[in-house]
Amino acid sequence: MKTVLIVGAGKVGYHLAKLLSSSGYRVALMDKDKQACRKIADELELVAVVGDGTEIDALGDCHAHDADYIVAATGRDEDNLAICLIAKRHYECPRTIGRIIDPRNAELYRLQGVDATIDATTMAARTIMDLMPANGMRLFSIFESGDVSLAEFEVAEDSPVRGKKVSELSLPGDCLLIAVIRDGKVEFPRGSTVIDQSDRVLALARPKSLDGLRLFFLGRSP
């Protein structure tokens, strides 16, 4: 059974602990707030230790050396960074995850070697953008690094690709056609697949290729 230590028993820490414990993880929490720890212990019946996760000995008292994952989920970037650094460098935790409060600090987490981050502000903004087609193209940010996006196009009557076989298409560099949705059914494109009007085409692309991909499918720039 994998062990997770969550530092920060606020709303994020509470709901994460509840979800992980119900999914079969062994979960413990740490927080400086006695009431928050008591709530965790009473309502979730989990180990909740009162302590400061930015202190080396405090993390050790919560068995940080045995944790498979340490999640820094406090409300302060400086604390979350410190917790991840102690977890990684002192306790050699295999996987550290930090909650980002200010998206402008995301690069700091990366430079300090934090394995993964939780950026609720940016995730919310991206989710909203995913629901809003832009210039005939919808983008879904599907990788944490943001260096690859999933683009969706609906083939219009005047689309340059309408009526062409996949084998006849010359996609821009760093793009990959992965699916065609037709009449509600997903088809994996083969060389003989013909792109038709009203098809929804899904492609993976790097940011530098998105404008070219839009022009390729829609016949127009943004």
PyMOL commands that place a pseudoatom at each C-alpha (Angstrom):
pseudoatom trace, name=CA, resn=MET, resi=1, chain=A, elem=C, hetatm=0, pos=[0.000, 0.000, 0.000]
pseudoatom trace, name=CA, resn=LYS, resi=2, chain=A, elem=C, hetatm=0, pos=[1.394, 3.399, -1.007]
pseudoatom trace, name=CA, resn=THR, resi=3, chain=A, elem=C, hetatm=0, pos=[1.859, 5.976, 1.738]
pseudoatom trace, name=CA, resn=VAL, resi=4, chain=A, elem=C, hetatm=0, pos=[1.031, 9.664, 1.314]
pseudoatom trace, name=CA, resn=LEU, resi=5, chain=A, elem=C, hetatm=0, pos=[1.923, 12.486, 3.705]
pseudoatom trace, name=CA, resn=ILE, resi=6, chain=A, elem=C, hetatm=0, pos=[-0.103, 15.646, 3.130]
pseudoatom trace, name=CA, resn=VAL, resi=7, chain=A, elem=C, hetatm=0, pos=[1.130, 18.846, 4.745]
pseudoatom trace, name=CA, resn=GLY, resi=8, chain=A, elem=C, hetatm=0, pos=[-1.744, 21.289, 5.007]
pseudoatom trace, name=CA, resn=ALA, resi=9, chain=A, elem=C, hetatm=0, pos=[-5.152, 20.285, 6.337]
pseudoatom trace, name=CA, resn=GLY, resi=10, chain=A, elem=C, hetatm=0, pos=[-7.217, 23.017, 4.737]
pseudoatom trace, name=CA, resn=LYS, resi=11, chain=A, elem=C, hetatm=0, pos=[-9.892, 22.401, 2.102]
pseudoatom trace, name=CA, resn=VAL, resi=12, chain=A, elem=C, hetatm=0, pos=[-7.413, 21.041, -0.470]
pseudoatom trace, name=CA, resn=GLY, resi=13, chain=A, elem=C, hetatm=0, pos=[-5.669, 18.778, 2.020]
pseudoatom trace, name=CA, resn=TYR, resi=14, chain=A, elem=C, hetatm=0, pos=[-8.929, 17.585, 3.545]
pseudoatom trace, name=CA, resn=HIS, resi=15, chain=A, elem=C, hetatm=0, pos=[-10.586, 16.583, 0.278]
pseudoatom trace, name=CA, resn=LEU, resi=16, chain=A, elem=C, hetatm=0, pos=[-7.383, 15.104, -1.124]
pseudoatom trace, name=CA, resn=ALA, resi=17, chain=A, elem=C, hetatm=0, pos=[-6.959, 12.980, 1.999]
pseudoatom trace, name=CA, resn=LYS, resi=18, chain=A, elem=C, hetatm=0, pos=[-10.565, 11.841, 1.804]
pseudoatom trace, name=CA, resn=LEU, resi=19, chain=A, elem=C, hetatm=0, pos=[-10.208, 10.849, -1.851]
pseudoatom trace, name=CA, resn=LEU, resi=20, chain=A, elem=C, hetatm=0, pos=[-6.858, 9.092, -1.441]
pseudoatom trace, name=CA, resn=SER, resi=21, chain=A, elem=C, hetatm=0, pos=[-7.849, 7.149, 1.658]
pseudoatom trace, name=CA, resn=SER, resi=22, chain=A, elem=C, hetatm=0, pos=[-10.990, 5.896, -0.066]
pseudoatom trace, name=CA, resn=SER, resi=23, chain=A, elem=C, hetatm=0, pos=[-8.815, 4.832, -3.026]
pseudoatom trace, name=CA, resn=GLY, resi=24, chain=A, elem=C, hetatm=0, pos=[-6.603, 2.551, -0.964]
pseudoatom trace, name=CA, resn=TYR, resi=25, chain=A, elem=C, hetatm=0, pos=[-3.713, 4.819, 0.032]
pseudoatom trace, name=CA, resn=ARG, resi=26, chain=A, elem=C, hetatm=0, pos=[-2.342, 5.039, 3.560]
pseudoatom trace, name=CA, resn=VAL, resi=27, chain=A, elem=C, hetatm=0, pos=[-2.711, 8.743, 4.350]
pseudoatom trace, name=CA, resn=ALA, resi=28, chain=A, elem=C, hetatm=0, pos=[-1.358, 10.957, 7.117]
pseudoatom trace, name=CA, resn=LEU, resi=29, chain=A, elem=C, hetatm=0, pos=[-1.650, 14.734, 7.478]
pseudoatom trace, name=CA, resn=MET, resi=30, chain=A, elem=C, hetatm=0, pos=[0.263, 17.499, 9.192]
pseudoatom trace, name=CA, resn=ASP, resi=31, chain=A, elem=C, hetatm=0, pos=[-0.852, 21.024, 9.978]
pseudoatom trace, name=CA, resn=LYS, resi=32, chain=A, elem=C, hetatm=0, pos=[0.005, 23.767, 12.461]
pseudoatom trace, name=CA, resn=ASP, resi=33, chain=A, elem=C, hetatm=0, pos=[-3.694, 24.232, 13.221]
pseudoatom trace, name=CA, resn=LYS, resi=34, chain=A, elem=C, hetatm=0, pos=[-4.888, 21.959, 16.036]
pseudoatom trace, name=CA, resn=GLN, resi=35, chain=A, elem=C, hetatm=0, pos=[-8.544, 22.336, 15.081]
pseudoatom trace, name=CA, resn=ALA, resi=36, chain=A, elem=C, hetatm=0, pos=[-7.861, 21.364, 11.469]
pseudoatom trace, name=CA, resn=CYS, resi=37, chain=A, elem=C, hetatm=0, pos=[-6.014, 18.252, 12.643]
pseudoatom trace, name=CA, resn=ARG, resi=38, chain=A, elem=C, hetatm=0, pos=[-8.797, 17.363, 15.044]
pseudoatom trace, name=CA, resn=LYS, resi=39, chain=A, elem=C, hetatm=0, pos=[-11.357, 17.664, 12.221]
pseudoatom trace, name=CA, resn=ILE, resi=40, chain=A, elem=C, hetatm=0, pos=[-9.321, 15.308, 10.025]
pseudoatom trace, name=CA, resn=ALA, resi=41, chain=A, elem=C, hetatm=0, pos=[-8.929, 12.781, 12.837]
pseudoatom trace, name=CA, resn=ASP, resi=42, chain=A, elem=C, hetatm=0, pos=[-12.600, 12.888, 13.839]
pseudoatom trace, name=CA, resn=GLU, resi=43, chain=A, elem=C, hetatm=0, pos=[-14.259, 12.992, 10.432]
pseudoatom trace, name=CA, resn=LEU, resi=44, chain=A, elem=C, hetatm=0, pos=[-11.861, 10.961, 8.285]
pseudoatom trace, name=CA, resn=GLU, resi=45, chain=A, elem=C, hetatm=0, pos=[-10.335, 8.803, 11.021]
pseudoatom trace, name=CA, resn=LEU, resi=46, chain=A, elem=C, hetatm=0, pos=[-6.840, 9.454, 9.709]
pseudoatom trace, name=CA, resn=VAL, resi=47, chain=A, elem=C, hetatm=0, pos=[-3.592, 10.225, 11.491]
pseudoatom trace, name=CA, resn=ALA, resi=48, chain=A, elem=C, hetatm=0, pos=[-3.285, 14.006, 11.793]
pseudoatom trace, name=CA, resn=VAL, resi=49, chain=A, elem=C, hetatm=0, pos=[-0.178, 15.459, 13.439]
pseudoatom trace, name=CA, resn=VAL, resi=50, chain=A, elem=C, hetatm=0, pos=[0.092, 19.014, 14.735]
pseudoatom trace, name=CA, resn=GLY, resi=51, chain=A, elem=C, hetatm=0, pos=[3.357, 20.442, 13.466]
pseudoatom trace, name=CA, resn=ASP, resi=52, chain=A, elem=C, hetatm=0, pos=[5.189, 22.743, 11.066]
pseudoatom trace, name=CA, resn=GLY, resi=53, chain=A, elem=C, hetatm=0, pos=[6.059, 20.948, 7.838]
pseudoatom trace, name=CA, resn=THR, resi=54, chain=A, elem=C, hetatm=0, pos=[8.813, 23.444, 7.059]
pseudoatom trace, name=CA, resn=GLU, resi=55, chain=A, elem=C, hetatm=0, pos=[10.820, 22.050, 9.982]
pseudoatom trace, name=CA, resn=ILE, resi=56, chain=A, elem=C, hetatm=0, pos=[12.990, 19.016, 9.248]
pseudoatom trace, name=CA, resn=ASP, resi=57, chain=A, elem=C, hetatm=0, pos=[12.374, 17.290, 12.586]
pseudoatom trace, name=CA, resn=ALA, resi=58, chain=A, elem=C, hetatm=0, pos=[8.616, 17.859, 12.370]
pseudoatom trace, name=CA, resn=LEU, resi=59, chain=A, elem=C, hetatm=0, pos=[8.424, 16.097, 9.010]
pseudoatom trace, name=CA, resn=GLY, resi=60, chain=A, elem=C, hetatm=0, pos=[10.509, 13.287, 10.438]
pseudoatom trace, name=CA, resn=ASP, resi=61, chain=A, elem=C, hetatm=0, pos=[8.083, 12.905, 13.356]
pseudoatom trace, name=CA, resn=CYS, resi=62, chain=A, elem=C, hetatm=0, pos=[5.386, 12.315, 10.734]
pseudoatom trace, name=CA, resn=HIS, resi=63, chain=A, elem=C, hetatm=0, pos=[7.461, 9.505, 9.168]
pseudoatom trace, name=CA, resn=ALA, resi=64, chain=A, elem=C, hetatm=0, pos=[8.431, 11.470, 6.067]
pseudoatom trace, name=CA, resn=HIS, resi=65, chain=A, elem=C, hetatm=0, pos=[11.213, 8.939, 5.460]
pseudoatom trace, name=CA, resn=ASP, resi=66, chain=A, elem=C, hetatm=0, pos=[8.592, 6.237, 4.816]
pseudoatom trace, name=CA, resn=ALA, resi=67, chain=A, elem=C, hetatm=0, pos=[6.324, 8.260, 2.512]
pseudoatom trace, name=CA, resn=ASP, resi=68, chain=A, elem=C, hetatm=0, pos=[6.019, 7.350, -1.148]
pseudoatom trace, name=CA, resn=TYR, resi=69, chain=A, elem=C, hetatm=0, pos=[4.488, 10.769, -1.818]
pseudoatom trace, name=CA, resn=ILE, resi=70, chain=A, elem=C, hetatm=0, pos=[4.676, 14.033, 0.106]
pseudoatom trace, name=CA, resn=VAL, resi=71, chain=A, elem=C, hetatm=0, pos=[2.134, 16.667, -0.890]
pseudoatom trace, name=CA, resn=ALA, resi=72, chain=A, elem=C, hetatm=0, pos=[2.685, 20.272, 0.202]
pseudoatom trace, name=CA, resn=ALA, resi=73, chain=A, elem=C, hetatm=0, pos=[-0.808, 21.744, 0.232]
pseudoatom trace, name=CA, resn=THR, resi=74, chain=A, elem=C, hetatm=0, pos=[-0.548, 24.775, 2.520]
pseudoatom trace, name=CA, resn=GLY, resi=75, chain=A, elem=C, hetatm=0, pos=[-1.747, 28.248, 1.548]
pseudoatom trace, name=CA, resn=ARG, resi=76, chain=A, elem=C, hetatm=0, pos=[1.756, 29.700, 1.121]
pseudoatom trace, name=CA, resn=ASP, resi=77, chain=A, elem=C, hetatm=0, pos=[4.125, 29.125, -1.787]
pseudoatom trace, name=CA, resn=GLU, resi=78, chain=A, elem=C, hetatm=0, pos=[7.217, 29.650, 0.369]
pseudoatom trace, name=CA, resn=ASP, resi=79, chain=A, elem=C, hetatm=0, pos=[6.055, 26.956, 2.791]
pseudoatom trace, name=CA, resn=ASN, resi=80, chain=A, elem=C, hetatm=0, pos=[5.139, 24.519, 0.025]
pseudoatom trace, name=CA, resn=LEU, resi=81, chain=A, elem=C, hetatm=0, pos=[8.509, 24.975, -1.653]
pseudoatom trace, name=CA, resn=ALA, resi=82, chain=A, elem=C, hetatm=0, pos=[10.345, 24.469, 1.638]
pseudoatom trace, name=CA, resn=ILE, resi=83, chain=A, elem=C, hetatm=0, pos=[8.355, 21.312, 2.414]
pseudoatom trace, name=CA, resn=CYS, resi=84, chain=A, elem=C, hetatm=0, pos=[9.091, 19.822, -0.997]
pseudoatom trace, name=CA, resn=LEU, resi=85, chain=A, elem=C, hetatm=0, pos=[12.784, 20.647, -0.730]
pseudoatom trace, name=CA, resn=ILE, resi=86, chain=A, elem=C, hetatm=0, pos=[13.091, 19.060, 2.715]
pseudoatom trace, name=CA, resn=ALA, resi=87, chain=A, elem=C, hetatm=0, pos=[11.117, 16.032, 1.550]
pseudoatom trace, name=CA, resn=LYS, resi=88, chain=A, elem=C, hetatm=0, pos=[13.276, 15.556, -1.534]
pseudoatom trace, name=CA, resn=ARG, resi=89, chain=A, elem=C, hetatm=0, pos=[16.734, 16.449, -0.248]
pseudoatom trace, name=CA, resn=HIS, resi=90, chain=A, elem=C, hetatm=0, pos=[16.638, 15.361, 3.394]
pseudoatom trace, name=CA, resn=TYR, resi=91, chain=A, elem=C, hetatm=0, pos=[14.176, 12.461, 3.355]
pseudoatom trace, name=CA, resn=GLU, resi=92, chain=A, elem=C, hetatm=0, pos=[14.740, 11.421, -0.273]
pseudoatom trace, name=CA, resn=CYS, resi=93, chain=A, elem=C, hetatm=0, pos=[11.017, 11.145, -0.930]
pseudoatom trace, name=CA, resn=PRO, resi=94, chain=A, elem=C, hetatm=0, pos=[10.460, 9.489, -4.349]
pseudoatom trace, name=CA, resn=ARG, resi=95, chain=A, elem=C, hetatm=0, pos=[7.718, 11.915, -5.368]
pseudoatom trace, name=CA, resn=THR, resi=96, chain=A, elem=C, hetatm=0, pos=[7.014, 15.465, -4.148]
pseudoatom trace, name=CA, resn=ILE, resi=97, chain=A, elem=C, hetatm=0, pos=[3.916, 17.414, -5.164]
pseudoatom trace, name=CA, resn=GLY, resi=98, chain=A, elem=C, hetatm=0, pos=[3.496, 21.117, -4.426]
pseudoatom trace, name=CA, resn=ARG, resi=99, chain=A, elem=C, hetatm=0, pos=[0.408, 23.293, -4.445]
pseudoatom trace, name=CA, resn=ILE, resi=100, chain=A, elem=C, hetatm=0, pos=[1.007, 26.554, -6.313]
pseudoatom trace, name=CA, resn=ILE, resi=101, chain=A, elem=C, hetatm=0, pos=[-0.751, 29.594, -4.866]
pseudoatom trace, name=CA, resn=ASP, resi=102, chain=A, elem=C, hetatm=0, pos=[0.556, 32.261, -7.240]
pseudoatom trace, name=CA, resn=PRO, resi=103, chain=A, elem=C, hetatm=0, pos=[0.945, 30.969, -10.834]
pseudoatom trace, name=CA, resn=ARG, resi=104, chain=A, elem=C, hetatm=0, pos=[3.893, 33.335, -11.282]
pseudoatom trace, name=CA, resn=ASN, resi=105, chain=A, elem=C, hetatm=0, pos=[5.860, 31.074, -8.938]
pseudoatom trace, name=CA, resn=ALA, resi=106, chain=A, elem=C, hetatm=0, pos=[5.411, 27.944, -11.060]
pseudoatom trace, name=CA, resn=GLU, resi=107, chain=A, elem=C, hetatm=0, pos=[8.921, 28.248, -12.521]
pseudoatom trace, name=CA, resn=LEU, resi=108, chain=A, elem=C, hetatm=0, pos=[10.415, 28.324, -9.018]
pseudoatom trace, name=CA, resn=TYR, resi=109, chain=A, elem=C, hetatm=0, pos=[8.874, 24.950, -8.266]
pseudoatom trace, name=CA, resn=ARG, resi=110, chain=A, elem=C, hetatm=0, pos=[10.307, 23.513, -11.459]
pseudoatom trace, name=CA, resn=LEU, resi=111, chain=A, elem=C, hetatm=0, pos=[13.781, 24.956, -10.865]
pseudoatom trace, name=CA, resn=GLN, resi=112, chain=A, elem=C, hetatm=0, pos=[13.846, 23.560, -7.336]
pseudoatom trace, name=CA, resn=GLY, resi=113, chain=A, elem=C, hetatm=0, pos=[13.118, 20.040, -8.567]
pseudoatom trace, name=CA, resn=VAL, resi=114, chain=A, elem=C, hetatm=0, pos=[9.536, 19.606, -7.323]
pseudoatom trace, name=CA, resn=ASP, resi=115, chain=A, elem=C, hetatm=0, pos=[8.247, 16.540, -9.161]
pseudoatom trace, name=CA, resn=ALA, resi=116, chain=A, elem=C, hetatm=0, pos=[4.730, 17.788, -9.844]
pseudoatom trace, name=CA, resn=THR, resi=117, chain=A, elem=C, hetatm=0, pos=[2.563, 20.780, -9.031]
pseudoatom trace, name=CA, resn=ILE, resi=118, chain=A, elem=C, hetatm=0, pos=[-1.078, 21.585, -8.343]
pseudoatom trace, name=CA, resn=ASP, resi=119, chain=A, elem=C, hetatm=0, pos=[-1.991, 24.962, -9.829]
pseudoatom trace, name=CA, resn=ALA, resi=120, chain=A, elem=C, hetatm=0, pos=[-5.716, 25.391, -9.267]
pseudoatom trace, name=CA, resn=THR, resi=121, chain=A, elem=C, hetatm=0, pos=[-5.824, 28.910, -10.707]
pseudoatom trace, name=CA, resn=THR, resi=122, chain=A, elem=C, hetatm=0, pos=[-4.237, 27.976, -14.027]
pseudoatom trace, name=CA, resn=MET, resi=123, chain=A, elem=C, hetatm=0, pos=[-6.163, 24.694, -14.213]
pseudoatom trace, name=CA, resn=ALA, resi=124, chain=A, elem=C, hetatm=0, pos=[-9.461, 26.554, -13.780]
pseudoatom trace, name=CA, resn=ALA, resi=125, chain=A, elem=C, hetatm=0, pos=[-8.536, 29.044, -16.481]
pseudoatom trace, name=CA, resn=ARG, resi=126, chain=A, elem=C, hetatm=0, pos=[-7.523, 26.268, -18.880]
pseudoatom trace, name=CA, resn=THR, resi=127, chain=A, elem=C, hetatm=0, pos=[-10.738, 24.363, -18.208]
pseudoatom trace, name=CA, resn=ILE, resi=128, chain=A, elem=C, hetatm=0, pos=[-12.789, 27.434, -19.075]
pseudoatom trace, name=CA, resn=MET, resi=129, chain=A, elem=C, hetatm=0, pos=[-10.749, 27.981, -22.233]
pseudoatom trace, name=CA, resn=ASP, resi=130, chain=A, elem=C, hetatm=0, pos=[-11.239, 24.332, -23.231]
pseudoatom trace, name=CA, resn=LEU, resi=131, chain=A, elem=C, hetatm=0, pos=[-14.979, 24.952, -23.258]
pseudoatom trace, name=CA, resn=MET, resi=132, chain=A, elem=C, hetatm=0, pos=[-14.711, 27.980, -25.540]
pseudoatom trace, name=CA, resn=PRO, resi=133, chain=A, elem=C, hetatm=0, pos=[-13.815, 27.270, -29.196]
pseudoatom trace, name=CA, resn=ALA, resi=134, chain=A, elem=C, hetatm=0, pos=[-11.435, 29.880, -30.599]
pseudoatom trace, name=CA, resn=ASN, resi=135, chain=A, elem=C, hetatm=0, pos=[-11.461, 30.649, -34.321]
pseudoatom trace, name=CA, resn=GLY, resi=136, chain=A, elem=C, hetatm=0, pos=[-12.846, 27.233, -35.223]
pseudoatom trace, name=CA, resn=MET, resi=137, chain=A, elem=C, hetatm=0, pos=[-10.396, 25.314, -33.037]
pseudoatom trace, name=CA, resn=ARG, resi=138, chain=A, elem=C, hetatm=0, pos=[-10.729, 23.974, -29.511]
pseudoatom trace, name=CA, resn=LEU, resi=139, chain=A, elem=C, hetatm=0, pos=[-7.589, 23.365, -27.468]
pseudoatom trace, name=CA, resn=PHE, resi=140, chain=A, elem=C, hetatm=0, pos=[-7.232, 20.994, -24.537]
pseudoatom trace, name=CA, resn=SER, resi=141, chain=A, elem=C, hetatm=0, pos=[-4.093, 21.287, -22.415]
pseudoatom trace, name=CA, resn=ILE, resi=142, chain=A, elem=C, hetatm=0, pos=[-3.540, 17.647, -21.515]
pseudoatom trace, name=CA, resn=PHE, resi=143, chain=A, elem=C, hetatm=0, pos=[0.046, 17.542, -20.317]
pseudoatom trace, name=CA, resn=GLU, resi=144, chain=A, elem=C, hetatm=0, pos=[1.362, 19.118, -17.145]
pseudoatom trace, name=CA, resn=SER, resi=145, chain=A, elem=C, hetatm=0, pos=[4.278, 20.784, -18.901]
pseudoatom trace, name=CA, resn=GLY, resi=146, chain=A, elem=C, hetatm=0, pos=[1.955, 22.513, -21.365]
pseudoatom trace, name=CA, resn=ASP, resi=147, chain=A, elem=C, hetatm=0, pos=[4.235, 21.710, -24.314]
pseudoatom trace, name=CA, resn=VAL, resi=148, chain=A, elem=C, hetatm=0, pos=[1.655, 19.572, -26.145]
pseudoatom trace, name=CA, resn=SER, resi=149, chain=A, elem=C, hetatm=0, pos=[-2.033, 20.315, -26.737]
pseudoatom trace, name=CA, resn=LEU, resi=150, chain=A, elem=C, hetatm=0, pos=[-4.958, 18.362, -28.104]
pseudoatom trace, name=CA, resn=ALA, resi=151, chain=A, elem=C, hetatm=0, pos=[-6.639, 20.352, -30.881]
pseudoatom trace, name=CA, resn=GLU, resi=152, chain=A, elem=C, hetatm=0, pos=[-10.155, 19.682, -32.165]
pseudoatom trace, name=CA, resn=PHE, resi=153, chain=A, elem=C, hetatm=0, pos=[-11.464, 20.890, -35.519]
pseudoatom trace, name=CA, resn=GLU, resi=154, chain=A, elem=C, hetatm=0, pos=[-14.883, 20.570, -37.114]
pseudoatom trace, name=CA, resn=VAL, resi=155, chain=A, elem=C, hetatm=0, pos=[-14.519, 20.141, -40.860]
pseudoatom trace, name=CA, resn=ALA, resi=156, chain=A, elem=C, hetatm=0, pos=[-16.547, 22.796, -42.667]
pseudoatom trace, name=CA, resn=GLU, resi=157, chain=A, elem=C, hetatm=0, pos=[-17.830, 22.730, -46.228]
pseudoatom trace, name=CA, resn=ASP, resi=158, chain=A, elem=C, hetatm=0, pos=[-14.946, 24.936, -47.391]
pseudoatom trace, name=CA, resn=SER, resi=159, chain=A, elem=C, hetatm=0, pos=[-12.223, 23.166, -45.399]
pseudoatom trace, name=CA, resn=PRO, resi=160, chain=A, elem=C, hetatm=0, pos=[-9.065, 22.434, -47.431]
pseudoatom trace, name=CA, resn=VAL, resi=161, chain=A, elem=C, hetatm=0, pos=[-9.029, 18.859, -46.128]
pseudoatom trace, name=CA, resn=ARG, resi=162, chain=A, elem=C, hetatm=0, pos=[-12.639, 17.980, -47.003]
pseudoatom trace, name=CA, resn=GLY, resi=163, chain=A, elem=C, hetatm=0, pos=[-12.820, 14.969, -49.319]
pseudoatom trace, name=CA, resn=LYS, resi=164, chain=A, elem=C, hetatm=0, pos=[-9.158, 14.064, -48.931]
pseudoatom trace, name=CA, resn=LYS, resi=165, chain=A, elem=C, hetatm=0, pos=[-7.702, 10.801, -47.725]
pseudoatom trace, name=CA, resn=VAL, resi=166, chain=A, elem=C, hetatm=0, pos=[-5.478, 10.856, -44.667]
pseudoatom trace, name=CA, resn=SER, resi=167, chain=A, elem=C, hetatm=0, pos=[-2.665, 9.512, -46.827]
pseudoatom trace, name=CA, resn=GLU, resi=168, chain=A, elem=C, hetatm=0, pos=[-2.950, 12.657, -48.963]
pseudoatom trace, name=CA, resn=LEU, resi=169, chain=A, elem=C, hetatm=0, pos=[-2.552, 15.027, -46.010]
pseudoatom trace, name=CA, resn=SER, resi=170, chain=A, elem=C, hetatm=0, pos=[0.772, 16.675, -45.247]
pseudoatom trace, name=CA, resn=LEU, resi=171, chain=A, elem=C, hetatm=0, pos=[0.401, 17.826, -41.658]
pseudoatom trace, name=CA, resn=PRO, resi=172, chain=A, elem=C, hetatm=0, pos=[2.653, 20.581, -40.311]
pseudoatom trace, name=CA, resn=GLY, resi=173, chain=A, elem=C, hetatm=0, pos=[5.645, 19.445, -38.283]
pseudoatom trace, name=CA, resn=ASP, resi=174, chain=A, elem=C, hetatm=0, pos=[5.126, 18.352, -34.656]
pseudoatom trace, name=CA, resn=CYS, resi=175, chain=A, elem=C, hetatm=0, pos=[1.493, 17.408, -35.346]
pseudoatom trace, name=CA, resn=LEU, resi=176, chain=A, elem=C, hetatm=0, pos=[-0.171, 14.011, -35.195]
pseudoatom trace, name=CA, resn=LEU, resi=177, chain=A, elem=C, hetatm=0, pos=[-3.684, 13.105, -36.322]
pseudoatom trace, name=CA, resn=ILE, resi=178, chain=A, elem=C, hetatm=0, pos=[-5.146, 10.744, -33.698]
pseudoatom trace, name=CA, resn=ALA, resi=179, chain=A, elem=C, hetatm=0, pos=[-8.933, 10.460, -34.198]
pseudoatom trace, name=CA, resn=VAL, resi=180, chain=A, elem=C, hetatm=0, pos=[-11.901, 11.293, -36.381]
pseudoatom trace, name=CA, resn=ILE, resi=181, chain=A, elem=C, hetatm=0, pos=[-15.330, 11.540, -34.757]
pseudoatom trace, name=CA, resn=ARG, resi=182, chain=A, elem=C, hetatm=0, pos=[-18.146, 10.884, -37.223]
pseudoatom trace, name=CA, resn=ASP, resi=183, chain=A, elem=C, hetatm=0, pos=[-21.831, 10.487, -36.345]
pseudoatom trace, name=CA, resn=GLY, resi=184, chain=A, elem=C, hetatm=0, pos=[-20.893, 10.160, -32.693]
pseudoatom trace, name=CA, resn=LYS, resi=185, chain=A, elem=C, hetatm=0, pos=[-18.431, 7.327, -33.304]
pseudoatom trace, name=CA, resn=VAL, resi=186, chain=A, elem=C, hetatm=0, pos=[-14.666, 7.509, -32.909]
pseudoatom trace, name=CA, resn=GLU, resi=187, chain=A, elem=C, hetatm=0, pos=[-12.567, 6.236, -35.805]
pseudoatom trace, name=CA, resn=PHE, resi=188, chain=A, elem=C, hetatm=0, pos=[-8.815, 5.797, -35.747]
pseudoatom trace, name=CA, resn=PRO, resi=189, chain=A, elem=C, hetatm=0, pos=[-7.595, 7.387, -38.964]
pseudoatom trace, name=CA, resn=ARG, resi=190, chain=A, elem=C, hetatm=0, pos=[-5.913, 5.151, -41.529]
pseudoatom trace, name=CA, resn=GLY, resi=191, chain=A, elem=C, hetatm=0, pos=[-4.377, 6.131, -44.823]
pseudoatom trace, name=CA, resn=SER, resi=192, chain=A, elem=C, hetatm=0, pos=[-7.637, 5.304, -46.607]
pseudoatom trace, name=CA, resn=THR, resi=193, chain=A, elem=C, hetatm=0, pos=[-9.844, 7.324, -44.220]
pseudoatom trace, name=CA, resn=VAL, resi=194, chain=A, elem=C, hetatm=0, pos=[-11.553, 10.167, -46.080]
pseudoatom trace, name=CA, resn=ILE, resi=195, chain=A, elem=C, hetatm=0, pos=[-12.115, 13.425, -44.155]
pseudoatom trace, name=CA, resn=ASP, resi=196, chain=A, elem=C, hetatm=0, pos=[-15.665, 14.618, -44.722]
pseudoatom trace, name=CA, resn=GLN, resi=197, chain=A, elem=C, hetatm=0, pos=[-17.789, 17.625, -43.857]
pseudoatom trace, name=CA, resn=SER, resi=198, chain=A, elem=C, hetatm=0, pos=[-18.934, 17.768, -40.207]
pseudoatom trace, name=CA, resn=ASP, resi=199, chain=A, elem=C, hetatm=0, pos=[-16.197, 15.369, -39.093]
pseudoatom trace, name=CA, resn=ARG, resi=200, chain=A, elem=C, hetatm=0, pos=[-14.525, 16.355, -35.842]
pseudoatom trace, name=CA, resn=VAL, resi=201, chain=A, elem=C, hetatm=0, pos=[-10.807, 15.780, -36.166]
pseudoatom trace, name=CA, resn=LEU, resi=202, chain=A, elem=C, hetatm=0, pos=[-8.472, 15.488, -33.175]
pseudoatom trace, name=CA, resn=ALA, resi=203, chain=A, elem=C, hetatm=0, pos=[-4.746, 16.135, -33.443]
pseudoatom trace, name=CA, resn=LEU, resi=204, chain=A, elem=C, hetatm=0, pos=[-1.810, 16.466, -31.049]
pseudoatom trace, name=CA, resn=ALA, resi=205, chain=A, elem=C, hetatm=0, pos=[0.431, 19.454, -31.661]
pseudoatom trace, name=CA, resn=ARG, resi=206, chain=A, elem=C, hetatm=0, pos=[3.138, 21.540, -30.071]
pseudoatom trace, name=CA, resn=PRO, resi=207, chain=A, elem=C, hetatm=0, pos=[2.322, 25.248, -29.526]
pseudoatom trace, name=CA, resn=LYS, resi=208, chain=A, elem=C, hetatm=0, pos=[4.595, 26.440, -32.339]
pseudoatom trace, name=CA, resn=SER, resi=209, chain=A, elem=C, hetatm=0, pos=[2.606, 24.341, -34.840]
pseudoatom trace, name=CA, resn=LEU, resi=210, chain=A, elem=C, hetatm=0, pos=[-0.924, 25.357, -33.814]
pseudoatom trace, name=CA, resn=ASP, resi=211, chain=A, elem=C, hetatm=0, pos=[-1.268, 28.282, -36.224]
pseudoatom trace, name=CA, resn=GLY, resi=212, chain=A, elem=C, hetatm=0, pos=[-0.119, 26.111, -39.116]
pseudoatom trace, name=CA, resn=LEU, resi=213, chain=A, elem=C, hetatm=0, pos=[-2.488, 23.344, -38.059]
pseudoatom trace, name=CA, resn=ARG, resi=214, chain=A, elem=C, hetatm=0, pos=[-5.401, 25.776, -37.917]
pseudoatom trace, name=CA, resn=LEU, resi=215, chain=A, elem=C, hetatm=0, pos=[-4.581, 27.026, -41.418]
pseudoatom trace, name=CA, resn=PHE, resi=216, chain=A, elem=C, hetatm=0, pos=[-4.268, 23.427, -42.614]
pseudoatom trace, name=CA, resn=PHE, resi=217, chain=A, elem=C, hetatm=0, pos=[-7.769, 22.416, -41.434]
pseudoatom trace, name=CA, resn=LEU, resi=218, chain=A, elem=C, hetatm=0, pos=[-9.673, 25.709, -41.613]
pseudoatom trace, name=CA, resn=GLY, resi=219, chain=A, elem=C, hetatm=0, pos=[-7.972, 27.517, -44.470]
pseudoatom trace, name=CA, resn=ARG, resi=220, chain=A, elem=C, hetatm=0, pos=[-7.470, 30.628, -42.373]
pseudoatom trace, name=CA, resn=SER, resi=221, chain=A, elem=C, hetatm=0, pos=[-5.177, 32.063, -39.738]
pseudoatom trace, name=CA, resn=PRO, resi=222, chain=A, elem=C, hetatm=0, pos=[-6.438, 33.126, -36.307]
for i in range(1, 222): cmd.bond("trace and resi %d" % i, "trace and resi %d" % (i + 1))
show_as sticks, trace
zoom trace
